[in-house]
């Protein structure tokens, strides 16, 4: 008999499994990314609730530099706007009840600094555009962005969308290999 696990945001017991998900479109209830056959995930036998292993292990309470004065609580929401990427979604969000803002769980996992093959200097994570409410233009895709989180080289004024700063690669079998630091505004398989 399979072991049962409990998650603080779900009433029913969960089972760790690697069997094929019910459908190809079955997604993690936390990050909304598809489940992948052969990779372990948690499944509820009572209802359609699924969690990737990394999503199951997200910390319930965090302290993050985006809001240094308050703790952020992990909550399950049917629909909310993410202050980080400015996109709407459902699933697990980190919430500041004092500021009344929500952040996708994956948006909170981006590294504060990173290297990118297209730029010689280290890129620094920024919580807002250096140009104010006008936003910025991404130097990789040339598309404008509202006032949202970005990576930036202050010396060169090189600005990049979070999603453009991560480069997934295709494996020899055609599957997408996601780098360990990949956490874009549109969630992908962790």
SESE-291247 format. One record per atom (N, C-alpha, C, CB): x, y, z; atom name; residue in one letter; residue number from 1. Coordinates in steps of 0.2 Angstrom, whole numbers. Glycine has a CB too. Layout:
[atom [X Y Z] CA A NUM]
...
END
This chain:
[atom [4 -6 0] N X 1]
[atom [0 0 0] CA X 1]
[atom [4 6 0] C X 1]
[atom [-5 0 6] CB X 1]
[atom [2 11 -4] N X 2]
[atom [6 17 -5] CA X 2]
[atom [6 22 2] C X 2]
[atom [4 21 -11] CB X 2]
[atom [11 25 3] N X 3]
[atom [11 30 9] CA X 3]
[atom [7 36 7] C X 3]
[atom [18 32 11] CB X 3]
[atom [3 38 13] N X 4]
[atom [0 45 12] CA X 4]
[atom [3 50 15] C X 4]
[atom [-7 44 15] CB X 4]
[atom [2 56 12] N X 5]
[atom [6 62 14] CA X 5]
[atom [0 68 15] C X 5]
[atom [11 65 9] CB X 5]
[atom [2 72 19] N X 6]
[atom [-3 78 20] CA X 6]
[atom [0 84 18] C X 6]
[atom [-5 78 28] CB X 6]
[atom [-4 89 15] N X 7]
[atom [-1 95 13] CA X 7]
[atom [-6 100 17] C X 7]
[atom [-1 96 6] CB X 7]
[atom [-3 105 20] N X 8]
[atom [-7 110 24] CA X 8]
[atom [-12 114 20] C X 8]
[atom [-2 115 27] CB X 8]
[atom [-12 114 14] N X 9]
[atom [-17 117 10] CA X 9]
[atom [-22 113 7] C X 9]
[atom [-14 121 4] CB X 9]
[atom [-22 106 8] N X 10]
[atom [-27 102 6] CA X 10]
[atom [-29 97 11] C X 10]
[atom [-24 98 0] CB X 10]
[atom [-36 96 11] N X 11]
[atom [-39 92 16] CA X 11]
[atom [-38 84 16] C X 11]
[atom [-46 93 17] CB X 11]
[atom [-37 82 10] N X 12]
[atom [-37 75 8] CA X 12]
[atom [-30 72 8] C X 12]
[atom [-40 73 2] CB X 12]
[atom [-28 66 10] N X 13]
[atom [-22 63 10] CA X 13]
[atom [-19 63 2] C X 13]
[atom [-21 56 13] CB X 13]
[atom [-13 64 1] N X 14]
[atom [-10 63 -5] CA X 14]
[atom [-5 57 -6] C X 14]
[atom [-6 70 -7] CB X 14]
[atom [-4 55 -12] N X 15]
[atom [0 49 -13] CA X 15]
[atom [6 51 -18] C X 15]
[atom [-4 43 -16] CB X 15]
[atom [12 49 -16] N X 16]
[atom [17 51 -21] CA X 16]
[atom [17 45 -26] C X 16]
[atom [24 51 -17] CB X 16]
[atom [17 48 -32] N X 17]
[atom [17 43 -38] CA X 17]
[atom [21 45 -44] C X 17]
[atom [10 42 -40] CB X 17]
[atom [23 41 -48] N X 18]
[atom [26 43 -55] CA X 18]
[atom [22 40 -61] C X 18]
[atom [33 41 -55] CB X 18]
[atom [16 38 -59] N X 19]
[atom [12 35 -65] CA X 19]
[atom [10 40 -70] C X 19]
[atom [6 31 -62] CB X 19]
[atom [8 38 -75] N X 20]
[atom [5 43 -80] CA X 20]
[atom [0 47 -78] C X 20]
[atom [3 40 -87] CB X 20]
[atom [0 54 -78] N X 21]
[atom [-6 58 -76] CA X 21]
[atom [-12 56 -80] C X 21]
[atom [-4 66 -77] CB X 21]
[atom [-18 58 -77] N X 22]
[atom [-24 56 -80] CA X 22]
[atom [-25 58 -87] C X 22]
[atom [-30 59 -76] CB X 22]
[atom [-23 64 -89] N X 23]
[atom [-23 67 -96] CA X 23]
[atom [-16 71 -97] C X 23]
[atom [-29 72 -97] CB X 23]
[atom [-15 72 -103] N X 24]
[atom [-9 76 -105] CA X 24]
[atom [-9 83 -102] C X 24]
[atom [-8 76 -112] CB X 24]
[atom [-15 85 -101] N X 25]
[atom [-17 92 -99] CA X 25]
[atom [-17 93 -92] C X 25]
[atom [-23 95 -102] CB X 25]
[atom [-16 87 -88] N X 26]
[atom [-16 88 -81] CA X 26]
[atom [-11 92 -78] C X 26]
[atom [-16 81 -77] CB X 26]
[atom [-12 97 -74] N X 27]
[atom [-7 102 -71] CA X 27]
[atom [-7 101 -64] C X 27]
[atom [-9 109 -73] CB X 27]
[atom [-1 104 -61] N X 28]
[atom [0 105 -54] CA X 28]
[atom [-5 110 -52] C X 28]
[atom [8 107 -53] CB X 28]
[atom [-8 109 -46] N X 29]
[atom [-13 113 -43] CA X 29]
[atom [-9 119 -40] C X 29]
[atom [-17 110 -38] CB X 29]
[atom [-3 119 -39] N X 30]
[atom [1 125 -37] CA X 30]
[atom [4 130 -42] C X 30]
[atom [7 122 -33] CB X 30]
[atom [7 127 -47] N X 31]
[atom [11 131 -52] CA X 31]
[atom [7 131 -59] C X 31]
[atom [18 129 -53] CB X 31]
[atom [2 127 -59] N X 32]
[atom [-2 126 -66] CA X 32]
[atom [2 123 -72] C X 32]
[atom [-4 133 -67] CB X 32]
[atom [8 121 -70] N X 33]
[atom [12 118 -76] CA X 33]
[atom [10 111 -76] C X 33]
[atom [20 118 -74] CB X 33]
[atom [11 108 -82] N X 34]
[atom [9 101 -83] CA X 34]
[atom [13 96 -79] C X 34]
[atom [9 99 -91] CB X 34]
[atom [10 90 -77] N X 35]
[atom [13 85 -74] CA X 35]
[atom [16 81 -80] C X 35]
[atom [8 80 -70] CB X 35]
[atom [22 78 -78] N X 36]
[atom [26 74 -83] CA X 36]
[atom [26 67 -81] C X 36]
[atom [33 77 -84] CB X 36]
[atom [24 62 -86] N X 37]
[atom [24 55 -85] CA X 37]
[atom [31 53 -83] C X 37]
[atom [22 51 -91] CB X 37]
[atom [32 49 -78] N X 38]
[atom [39 47 -76] CA X 38]
[atom [42 51 -70] C X 38]
[atom [43 46 -82] CB X 38]
[atom [40 57 -69] N X 39]
[atom [42 61 -64] CA X 39]
[atom [37 61 -58] C X 39]
[atom [43 69 -66] CB X 39]
[atom [40 60 -52] N X 40]
[atom [36 60 -46] CA X 40]
[atom [32 66 -45] C X 40]
[atom [40 58 -40] CB X 40]
[atom [26 65 -43] N X 41]
[atom [21 70 -41] CA X 41]
[atom [16 68 -36] C X 41]
[atom [17 73 -47] CB X 41]
[atom [13 72 -32] N X 42]
[atom [8 70 -27] CA X 42]
[atom [1 70 -30] C X 42]
[atom [9 75 -21] CB X 42]
[atom [-3 65 -29] N X 43]
[atom [-9 65 -31] CA X 43]
[atom [-15 64 -26] C X 43]
[atom [-10 59 -37] CB X 43]
[atom [-20 67 -26] N X 44]
[atom [-26 66 -22] CA X 44]
[atom [-30 60 -25] C X 44]
[atom [-30 72 -20] CB X 44]
[atom [-32 55 -21] N X 45]
[atom [-37 50 -24] CA X 45]
[atom [-44 52 -23] C X 45]
[atom [-35 43 -20] CB X 45]
[atom [-45 57 -20] N X 46]
[atom [-52 59 -18] CA X 46]
[atom [-54 65 -24] C X 46]
[atom [-53 62 -11] CB X 46]
[atom [-50 69 -25] N X 47]
[atom [-52 74 -30] CA X 47]
[atom [-46 76 -35] C X 47]
[atom [-54 81 -26] CB X 47]
[atom [-47 80 -39] N X 48]
[atom [-42 82 -44] CA X 48]
[atom [-37 87 -42] C X 48]
[atom [-45 85 -51] CB X 48]
[atom [-33 85 -37] N X 49]
[atom [-28 90 -34] CA X 49]
[atom [-21 86 -35] C X 49]
[atom [-29 91 -26] CB X 49]
[atom [-16 90 -38] N X 50]
[atom [-10 87 -39] CA X 50]
[atom [-4 92 -38] C X 50]
[atom [-9 85 -47] CB X 50]
[atom [2 90 -35] N X 51]
[atom [7 94 -34] CA X 51]
[atom [14 91 -36] C X 51]
[atom [8 96 -27] CB X 51]
[atom [18 95 -40] N X 52]
[atom [25 93 -41] CA X 52]
[atom [28 92 -35] C X 52]
[atom [28 98 -46] CB X 52]
[atom [33 88 -34] N X 53]
[atom [37 87 -28] CA X 53]
[atom [40 94 -26] C X 53]
[atom [43 82 -29] CB X 53]
[atom [43 98 -30] N X 54]
[atom [45 105 -28] CA X 54]
[atom [40 109 -25] C X 54]
[atom [49 108 -33] CB X 54]
[atom [34 109 -28] N X 55]
[atom [28 113 -26] CA X 55]
[atom [26 110 -19] C X 55]
[atom [23 113 -31] CB X 55]
[atom [26 104 -18] N X 56]
[atom [23 101 -12] CA X 56]
[atom [28 104 -6] C X 56]
[atom [24 93 -12] CB X 56]
[atom [34 105 -8] N X 57]
[atom [39 107 -3] CA X 57]
[atom [40 114 -2] C X 57]
[atom [46 103 -4] CB X 57]
[atom [36 118 -5] N X 58]
[atom [37 125 -4] CA X 58]
[atom [36 127 3] C X 58]
[atom [32 129 -9] CB X 58]
[atom [39 132 5] N X 59]
[atom [39 134 12] CA X 59]
[atom [32 138 13] C X 59]
[atom [45 138 14] CB X 59]
[atom [29 137 19] N X 60]
[atom [23 140 20] CA X 60]
[atom [23 147 22] C X 60]
[atom [19 136 26] CB X 60]
[atom [29 149 25] N X 61]
[atom [30 156 27] CA X 61]
[atom [37 158 25] C X 61]
[atom [29 157 35] CB X 61]
[atom [37 164 21] N X 62]
[atom [44 166 19] CA X 62]
[atom [45 174 21] C X 62]
[atom [45 165 12] CB X 62]
[atom [51 175 21] N X 63]
[atom [53 182 22] CA X 63]
[atom [57 184 15] C X 63]
[atom [57 184 28] CB X 63]
[atom [55 189 11] N X 64]
[atom [58 190 5] CA X 64]
[atom [60 197 4] C X 64]
[atom [53 188 -1] CB X 64]
[atom [65 199 1] N X 65]
[atom [67 206 0] CA X 65]
[atom [62 210 -4] C X 65]
[atom [74 206 -4] CB X 65]
[atom [57 208 -7] N X 66]
[atom [52 212 -11] CA X 66]
[atom [48 215 -5] C X 66]
[atom [48 208 -15] CB X 66]
[atom [47 213 0] N X 67]
[atom [43 215 6] CA X 67]
[atom [47 214 12] C X 67]
[atom [36 212 6] CB X 67]
[atom [52 218 14] N X 68]
[atom [56 216 20] CA X 68]
[atom [53 218 26] C X 68]
[atom [62 221 19] CB X 68]
[atom [47 221 26] N X 69]
[atom [44 223 33] CA X 69]
[atom [39 217 35] C X 69]
[atom [41 229 32] CB X 69]
[atom [37 213 30] N X 70]
[atom [32 208 31] CA X 70]
[atom [34 201 29] C X 70]
[atom [25 210 28] CB X 70]
[atom [31 196 33] N X 71]
[atom [31 189 30] CA X 71]
[atom [26 188 25] C X 71]
[atom [31 184 36] CB X 71]
[atom [28 183 21] N X 72]
[atom [23 181 15] CA X 72]
[atom [21 174 17] C X 72]
[atom [26 182 8] CB X 72]
[atom [14 173 16] N X 73]
[atom [11 167 17] CA X 73]
[atom [9 163 11] C X 73]
[atom [5 168 22] CB X 73]
[atom [10 157 11] N X 74]
[atom [8 153 5] CA X 74]
[atom [1 151 5] C X 74]
[atom [12 146 4] CB X 74]
[atom [-3 153 0] N X 75]
[atom [-10 153 0] CA X 75]
[atom [-12 150 -7] C X 75]
[atom [-14 159 1] CB X 75]
[atom [-18 146 -7] N X 76]
[atom [-21 143 -13] CA X 76]
[atom [-26 148 -16] C X 76]
[atom [-23 136 -12] CB X 76]
[atom [-26 151 -22] N X 77]
[atom [-31 155 -24] CA X 77]
[atom [-33 153 -31] C X 77]
[atom [-28 162 -25] CB X 77]
[atom [-40 154 -32] N X 78]
[atom [-43 152 -38] CA X 78]
[atom [-41 157 -44] C X 78]
[atom [-51 152 -37] CB X 78]
[atom [-40 163 -42] N X 79]
[atom [-38 168 -47] CA X 79]
[atom [-35 174 -44] C X 79]
[atom [-44 170 -52] CB X 79]
[atom [-29 176 -46] N X 80]
[atom [-26 182 -43] CA X 80]
[atom [-21 185 -48] C X 80]
[atom [-23 181 -37] CB X 80]
[atom [-20 191 -48] N X 81]
[atom [-15 195 -52] CA X 81]
[atom [-8 194 -48] C X 81]
[atom [-16 202 -53] CB X 81]
[atom [-3 193 -51] N X 82]
[atom [4 192 -48] CA X 82]
[atom [7 199 -49] C X 82]
[atom [8 187 -51] CB X 82]
[atom [9 202 -43] N X 83]
[atom [13 209 -43] CA X 83]
[atom [20 208 -47] C X 83]
[atom [13 211 -36] CB X 83]
[atom [23 203 -47] N X 84]
[atom [29 202 -50] CA X 84]
[atom [29 202 -57] C X 84]
[atom [33 195 -47] CB X 84]
[atom [25 198 -60] N X 85]
[atom [25 197 -68] CA X 85]
[atom [19 200 -71] C X 85]
[atom [25 190 -70] CB X 85]
[atom [14 203 -67] N X 86]
[atom [8 206 -69] CA X 86]
[atom [4 202 -73] C X 86]
[atom [11 212 -74] CB X 86]
[atom [4 195 -72] N X 87]
[atom [0 191 -75] CA X 87]
[atom [-5 188 -70] C X 87]
[atom [4 185 -79] CB X 87]
[atom [-11 186 -73] N X 88]
[atom [-16 183 -69] CA X 88]
[atom [-15 175 -69] C X 88]
[atom [-23 185 -71] CB X 88]
[atom [-17 172 -63] N X 89]
[atom [-16 165 -63] CA X 89]
[atom [-20 162 -57] C X 89]
[atom [-9 163 -63] CB X 89]
[atom [-19 155 -56] N X 90]
[atom [-22 152 -51] CA X 90]
[atom [-17 147 -48] C X 90]
[atom [-29 148 -53] CB X 90]
[atom [-18 145 -42] N X 91]
[atom [-14 140 -39] CA X 91]
[atom [-11 143 -32] C X 91]
[atom [-8 138 -44] CB X 91]
[atom [-4 142 -31] N X 92]
[atom [-1 144 -25] CA X 92]
[atom [2 151 -26] C X 92]
[atom [4 139 -23] CB X 92]
[atom [1 155 -22] N X 93]
[atom [4 162 -22] CA X 93]
[atom [6 163 -15] C X 93]
[atom [-2 167 -24] CB X 93]
[atom [12 168 -15] N X 94]
[atom [14 170 -8] CA X 94]
[atom [10 177 -7] C X 94]
[atom [22 171 -8] CB X 94]
[atom [7 178 -2] N X 95]
[atom [3 183 0] CA X 95]
[atom [5 188 5] C X 95]
[atom [-5 181 1] CB X 95]
[atom [5 194 5] N X 96]
[atom [6 199 10] CA X 96]
[atom [-1 201 12] C X 96]
[atom [11 204 8] CB X 96]
[atom [-3 199 18] N X 97]
[atom [-10 202 20] CA X 97]
[atom [-10 209 22] C X 97]
[atom [-12 197 26] CB X 97]
[atom [-4 212 24] N X 98]
[atom [-4 219 26] CA X 98]
[atom [-4 223 19] C X 98]
[atom [3 220 30] CB X 98]
[atom [0 222 14] N X 99]
[atom [0 225 8] CA X 99]
[atom [-5 223 3] C X 99]
[atom [7 225 5] CB X 99]
[atom [-9 218 4] N X 100]
[atom [-14 215 0] CA X 100]
[atom [-11 214 -7] C X 100]
[atom [-20 220 0] CB X 100]
[atom [-6 210 -8] N X 101]
[atom [-3 209 -14] CA X 101]
[atom [-1 201 -14] C X 101]
[atom [3 213 -16] CB X 101]
[atom [-1 198 -20] N X 102]
[atom [0 191 -21] CA X 102]
[atom [6 191 -26] C X 102]
[atom [-6 188 -24] CB X 102]
[atom [10 185 -26] N X 103]
[atom [15 184 -30] CA X 103]
[atom [15 176 -32] C X 103]
[atom [22 185 -27] CB X 103]
[atom [15 175 -38] N X 104]
[atom [15 167 -40] CA X 104]
[atom [21 164 -36] C X 104]
[atom [17 167 -48] CB X 104]
[atom [20 158 -34] N X 105]
[atom [25 154 -30] CA X 105]
[atom [31 154 -34] C X 105]
[atom [22 147 -29] CB X 105]
[atom [31 153 -41] N X 106]
[atom [37 152 -45] CA X 106]
[atom [41 159 -46] C X 106]
[atom [36 149 -52] CB X 106]
[atom [37 164 -46] N X 107]
[atom [40 171 -46] CA X 107]
[atom [45 173 -40] C X 107]
[atom [35 177 -47] CB X 107]
[atom [43 170 -35] N X 108]
[atom [47 171 -28] CA X 108]
[atom [53 167 -28] C X 108]
[atom [42 170 -22] CB X 108]
[atom [54 162 -33] N X 109]
[atom [60 158 -33] CA X 109]
[atom [66 160 -37] C X 109]
[atom [58 151 -35] CB X 109]
[atom [65 166 -41] N X 110]
[atom [70 168 -45] CA X 110]
[atom [76 170 -42] C X 110]
[atom [68 174 -50] CB X 110]
[atom [82 168 -44] N X 111]
[atom [88 171 -41] CA X 111]
[atom [89 178 -41] C X 111]
[atom [95 167 -44] CB X 111]
[atom [93 181 -36] N X 112]
[atom [93 188 -36] CA X 112]
[atom [99 191 -40] C X 112]
[atom [95 190 -29] CB X 112]
[atom [103 186 -42] N X 113]
[atom [108 188 -48] CA X 113]
[atom [109 182 -52] C X 113]
[atom [115 190 -44] CB X 113]
[atom [111 184 -58] N X 114]
[atom [112 178 -63] CA X 114]
[atom [117 180 -69] C X 114]
[atom [106 175 -66] CB X 114]
[atom [120 176 -72] N X 115]
[atom [123 177 -78] CA X 115]
[atom [119 175 -84] C X 115]
[atom [130 173 -78] CB X 115]
[atom [120 178 -90] N X 116]
[atom [116 177 -96] CA X 116]
[atom [121 177 -102] C X 116]
[atom [111 182 -97] CB X 116]
[atom [121 172 -106] N X 117]
[atom [125 171 -111] CA X 117]
[atom [126 177 -116] C X 117]
[atom [123 165 -116] CB X 117]
[atom [120 181 -116] N X 118]
[atom [120 187 -121] CA X 118]
[atom [123 193 -118] C X 118]
[atom [113 188 -123] CB X 118]
[atom [126 193 -112] N X 119]
[atom [128 199 -109] CA X 119]
[atom [135 197 -104] C X 119]
[atom [123 202 -104] CB X 119]
[atom [140 201 -105] N X 120]
[atom [146 199 -101] CA X 120]
[atom [146 201 -94] C X 120]
[atom [152 203 -104] CB X 120]
[atom [141 205 -91] N X 121]
[atom [141 206 -84] CA X 121]
[atom [135 202 -80] C X 121]
[atom [140 214 -83] CB X 121]
[atom [136 202 -74] N X 122]
[atom [131 199 -70] CA X 122]
[atom [125 203 -70] C X 122]
[atom [134 197 -62] CB X 122]
[atom [119 200 -70] N X 123]
[atom [113 204 -70] CA X 123]
[atom [110 204 -63] C X 123]
[atom [108 201 -75] CB X 123]
[atom [107 209 -61] N X 124]
[atom [104 210 -55] CA X 124]
[atom [97 210 -55] C X 124]
[atom [107 216 -51] CB X 124]
[atom [94 207 -50] N X 125]
[atom [86 206 -50] CA X 125]
[atom [84 213 -48] C X 125]
[atom [84 200 -46] CB X 125]
[atom [79 216 -51] N X 126]
[atom [76 222 -49] CA X 126]
[atom [68 221 -48] C X 126]
[atom [77 228 -54] CB X 126]
[atom [65 224 -43] N X 127]
[atom [58 224 -42] CA X 127]
[atom [54 228 -45] C X 127]
[atom [57 224 -34] CB X 127]
[atom [57 233 -49] N X 128]
[atom [53 238 -53] CA X 128]
[atom [58 241 -58] C X 128]
[atom [50 244 -48] CB X 128]
[atom [55 244 -63] N X 129]
[atom [58 247 -69] CA X 129]
[atom [62 253 -66] C X 129]
[atom [54 248 -74] CB X 129]
[atom [68 254 -69] N X 130]
[atom [72 260 -67] CA X 130]
[atom [69 266 -70] C X 130]
[atom [79 259 -69] CB X 130]
[atom [64 265 -75] N X 131]
[atom [61 270 -79] CA X 131]
[atom [54 272 -76] C X 131]
[atom [61 269 -86] CB X 131]
[atom [53 270 -70] N X 132]
[atom [46 272 -67] CA X 132]
[atom [40 268 -70] C X 132]
[atom [45 279 -68] CB X 132]
[atom [35 271 -70] N X 133]
[atom [28 268 -73] CA X 133]
[atom [28 266 -80] C X 133]
[atom [22 272 -71] CB X 133]
[atom [33 269 -84] N X 134]
[atom [33 268 -91] CA X 134]
[atom [36 261 -93] C X 134]
[atom [38 273 -94] CB X 134]
[atom [39 258 -88] N X 135]
[atom [41 251 -89] CA X 135]
[atom [48 251 -92] C X 135]
[atom [36 247 -93] CB X 135]
[atom [50 246 -96] N X 136]
[atom [56 246 -99] CA X 136]
[atom [55 242 -106] C X 136]
[atom [61 242 -95] CB X 136]
[atom [60 242 -110] N X 137]
[atom [60 238 -116] CA X 137]
[atom [65 232 -115] C X 137]
[atom [62 242 -122] CB X 137]
[atom [63 226 -116] N X 138]
[atom [68 221 -115] CA X 138]
[atom [73 221 -121] C X 138]
[atom [64 214 -115] CB X 138]
[atom [80 220 -119] N X 139]
[atom [85 221 -124] CA X 139]
[atom [86 214 -127] C X 139]
[atom [91 223 -120] CB X 139]
[atom [83 209 -125] N X 140]
[atom [83 202 -129] CA X 140]
[atom [78 201 -134] C X 140]
[atom [83 197 -124] CB X 140]
[atom [71 203 -132] N X 141]
[atom [66 202 -137] CA X 141]
[atom [63 208 -140] C X 141]
[atom [60 198 -133] CB X 141]
[atom [66 214 -138] N X 142]
[atom [64 220 -140] CA X 142]
[atom [56 222 -139] C X 142]
[atom [65 221 -148] CB X 142]
[atom [53 219 -134] N X 143]
[atom [46 220 -133] CA X 143]
[atom [46 225 -127] C X 143]
[atom [42 214 -132] CB X 143]
[atom [41 229 -126] N X 144]
[atom [40 233 -120] CA X 144]
[atom [38 229 -115] C X 144]
[atom [36 240 -122] CB X 144]
[atom [39 232 -109] N X 145]
[atom [36 228 -103] CA X 145]
[atom [33 234 -98] C X 145]
[atom [41 224 -99] CB X 145]
[atom [28 232 -95] N X 146]
[atom [25 237 -90] CA X 146]
[atom [30 237 -84] C X 146]
[atom [18 235 -87] CB X 146]
[atom [28 241 -79] N X 147]
[atom [32 241 -73] CA X 147]
[atom [32 234 -69] C X 147]
[atom [30 246 -68] CB X 147]
[atom [37 229 -71] N X 148]
[atom [37 223 -68] CA X 148]
[atom [44 221 -66] C X 148]
[atom [34 218 -73] CB X 148]
[atom [45 215 -63] N X 149]
[atom [51 213 -61] CA X 149]
[atom [56 212 -67] C X 149]
[atom [51 207 -57] CB X 149]
[atom [62 212 -67] N X 150]
[atom [67 212 -72] CA X 150]
[atom [74 210 -70] C X 150]
[atom [67 218 -77] CB X 150]
[atom [78 208 -74] N X 151]
[atom [85 208 -73] CA X 151]
[atom [88 213 -76] C X 151]
[atom [88 201 -75] CB X 151]
[atom [94 216 -73] N X 152]
[atom [97 223 -76] CA X 152]
[atom [104 223 -74] C X 152]
[atom [93 229 -73] CB X 152]
[atom [108 226 -79] N X 153]
[atom [115 228 -78] CA X 153]
[atom [115 235 -78] C X 153]
[atom [120 225 -84] CB X 153]
[atom [116 238 -72] N X 154]
[atom [115 245 -71] CA X 154]
[atom [121 249 -75] C X 154]
[atom [116 247 -64] CB X 154]
[atom [127 246 -76] N X 155]
[atom [132 249 -79] CA X 155]
[atom [131 250 -87] C X 155]
[atom [139 244 -79] CB X 155]
[atom [128 245 -90] N X 156]
[atom [126 245 -97] CA X 156]
[atom [119 247 -98] C X 156]
[atom [128 238 -100] CB X 156]
[atom [115 248 -93] N X 157]
[atom [108 249 -94] CA X 157]
[atom [105 243 -99] C X 157]
[atom [106 256 -98] CB X 157]
[atom [107 237 -97] N X 158]
[atom [104 231 -101] CA X 158]
[atom [98 228 -97] C X 158]
[atom [110 226 -102] CB X 158]
[atom [92 228 -99] N X 159]
[atom [86 226 -96] CA X 159]
[atom [83 220 -99] C X 159]
[atom [81 232 -96] CB X 159]
[atom [81 215 -95] N X 160]
[atom [78 209 -98] CA X 160]
[atom [72 207 -94] C X 160]
[atom [84 203 -98] CB X 160]
[atom [67 205 -98] N X 161]
[atom [61 201 -94] CA X 161]
[atom [64 195 -90] C X 161]
[atom [56 199 -100] CB X 161]
[atom [60 194 -85] N X 162]
[atom [62 187 -82] CA X 162]
[atom [62 181 -86] C X 162]
[atom [57 186 -76] CB X 162]
[atom [56 181 -90] N X 163]
[atom [55 175 -94] CA X 163]
[atom [61 175 -100] C X 163]
[atom [48 175 -98] CB X 163]
[atom [63 180 -102] N X 164]
[atom [68 180 -108] CA X 164]
[atom [75 179 -105] C X 164]
[atom [68 187 -111] CB X 164]
[atom [76 180 -98] N X 165]
[atom [82 178 -95] CA X 165]
[atom [84 171 -94] C X 165]
[atom [83 182 -89] CB X 165]
[atom [79 167 -95] N X 166]
[atom [80 160 -94] CA X 166]
[atom [80 156 -101] C X 166]
[atom [75 157 -89] CB X 166]
[atom [84 152 -102] N X 167]
[atom [84 149 -109] CA X 167]
[atom [83 141 -108] C X 167]
[atom [91 150 -112] CB X 167]
[atom [77 139 -109] N X 168]
[atom [76 132 -109] CA X 168]
[atom [79 128 -115] C X 168]
[atom [68 130 -109] CB X 168]
[atom [82 122 -115] N X 169]
[atom [85 119 -120] CA X 169]
[atom [81 112 -122] C X 169]
[atom [92 118 -119] CB X 169]
[atom [81 110 -128] N X 170]
[atom [78 104 -130] CA X 170]
[atom [83 98 -129] C X 170]
[atom [75 105 -137] CB X 170]
[atom [81 93 -126] N X 171]
[atom [85 87 -125] CA X 171]
[atom [85 83 -132] C X 171]
[atom [83 83 -119] CB X 171]
[atom [89 78 -132] N X 172]
[atom [90 74 -139] CA X 172]
[atom [83 70 -140] C X 172]
[atom [95 69 -138] CB X 172]
[atom [79 69 -135] N X 173]
[atom [73 65 -136] CA X 173]
[atom [67 70 -137] C X 173]
[atom [71 61 -130] CB X 173]
[atom [68 76 -138] N X 174]
[atom [63 81 -140] CA X 174]
[atom [60 84 -134] C X 174]
[atom [58 78 -144] CB X 174]
[atom [61 82 -128] N X 175]
[atom [58 85 -122] CA X 175]
[atom [62 91 -120] C X 175]
[atom [58 80 -116] CB X 175]
[atom [58 96 -117] N X 176]
[atom [61 102 -114] CA X 176]
[atom [65 101 -108] C X 176]
[atom [55 107 -114] CB X 176]
[atom [71 103 -108] N X 177]
[atom [75 102 -102] CA X 177]
[atom [75 109 -99] C X 177]
[atom [82 100 -103] CB X 177]
[atom [72 110 -93] N X 178]
[atom [72 116 -89] CA X 178]
[atom [78 117 -85] C X 178]
[atom [65 117 -85] CB X 178]
[atom [82 123 -85] N X 179]
[atom [87 124 -81] CA X 179]
[atom [85 125 -74] C X 179]
[atom [91 131 -83] CB X 179]
[atom [89 123 -69] N X 180]
[atom [87 123 -62] CA X 180]
[atom [85 130 -59] C X 180]
[atom [93 121 -57] CB X 180]
[atom [87 135 -62] N X 181]
[atom [85 142 -60] CA X 181]
[atom [79 145 -64] C X 181]
[atom [91 147 -61] CB X 181]
[atom [76 141 -68] N X 182]
[atom [71 144 -72] CA X 182]
[atom [64 145 -68] C X 182]
[atom [69 139 -78] CB X 182]
[atom [62 151 -68] N X 183]
[atom [55 152 -65] CA X 183]
[atom [52 158 -68] C X 183]
[atom [56 154 -57] CB X 183]
[atom [49 157 -74] N X 184]
[atom [47 163 -78] CA X 184]
[atom [40 165 -76] C X 184]
[atom [47 161 -85] CB X 184]
[atom [38 170 -79] N X 185]
[atom [31 173 -78] CA X 185]
[atom [26 168 -80] C X 185]
[atom [30 179 -81] CB X 185]
[atom [27 164 -85] N X 186]
[atom [22 159 -87] CA X 186]
[atom [25 152 -84] C X 186]
[atom [21 159 -94] CB X 186]
[atom [22 149 -79] N X 187]
[atom [25 143 -76] CA X 187]
[atom [27 137 -81] C X 187]
[atom [21 140 -71] CB X 187]
[atom [32 134 -80] N X 188]
[atom [34 128 -84] CA X 188]
[atom [35 122 -79] C X 188]
[atom [40 129 -88] CB X 188]
[atom [36 116 -81] N X 189]
[atom [38 110 -77] CA X 189]
[atom [44 111 -73] C X 189]
[atom [38 104 -81] CB X 189]
[atom [43 111 -66] N X 190]
[atom [49 112 -62] CA X 190]
[atom [54 106 -63] C X 190]
[atom [47 113 -55] CB X 190]
END
